[in-house]
Amino acid sequence: MEVQIISRTLQRLLSAVVFLAGGGLLFVSCEEQKEHTAPAIHERDSVAMMTSYGVNTLISDSGVIKYRIVAERWEVNENVNPSRWIMNKGVFMTQFDEKFHVQSYIQADTAYHYDKQKLWELRGRVRILTKDGLKFFSEQLYWDEARHEFYSNVFSRLITPERTLQGAYFRSDEQMTNYYVSNTKGSFVRSDLDGSDDEAAESSDVKEQKDSAQQIPPRLQAQPQRRSTPSTP
């Protein structure tokens, strides 16, 4: 009888061990089949469809080559809304006339081209030079290709061979021949400035102070005189 009891006890222990071992194997197998996933690093709407480096390309309008674009990095992203070209490493654009002669150039630190709206947004050290010698300086400029005009809502400076204008709002045609500047801070004929630099504009307030200072006659220097002594009787 005791031998049977011991045998049954051993069988129960072996069954328990086998059950625990099988459960452990099942747990290990479940752990091995589990997949660890992580969210995507970039969302779909932030991925560009094309990124190019060292770009030098020509752009035509109505079958006529009108612009050359040079950019260190050019990204085309149609997944964002609105779709755009991004040139955040600097851009240099040259404009040609009908005979393929250079009319002007435009440069900026960053450029966004909204292709559906035909709108350029230039940011950071925007510079323009036209064939007539007109120079434009600003930190932001929009170029509307549909309306054939430039405009800016930030401080801008316009320098021509005869005049300097600077103000908080600027609008012009593409040729920079008809332009408008509002909230002007300075407007004067360049011939009034003797020996001034082309890019150094003097405000009208400073000029008025100089003019008023020139009207004041110079102060005469006092000459020493011998003091007279009273005569004795």
URJODA-V561700 format. One line per field, one symbol per residue. ss: DSSP state (A for helix, B for strand, O for the rest). burial: 1 if it has 16 or more other C-alpha atoms within 10 Angstrom, else 0. A space follows every 10 residues. Layout:
ss=???
burial=???
//
This chain:
ss=OAAAAAAAAA AAAAAAAAAA AAAAAAAAAA AAAOOOOOOO OOOAAAOOOB BBBBBBBBBB BOOBBBBBBB BBBBBBBOOO OOOBBBBOOO BBBBBBOOOO OBBBBBBBOB BBBBOOOOBB BBBBBBBBBB OOOOBBBBBB BBBBOOOOBB BBOOOBBBBO OOBBBBBOBB BBBOOOOOBB BBOOOBBBBA AAOOOOOOOO OOOAAAAAAA AAAAAOOOOO OOOOOOOOOO OOO
burial=0000000000 0000000000 0000000000 0000000000 0000000100 0000000000 0000111111 1011111100 0011111101 1111110000 0111111111 1111000011 1111111111 0001111111 1111000011 1110111111 0011111111 1111110001 1001111101 0000000000 1100000000 0000000000 0000000000 000
//
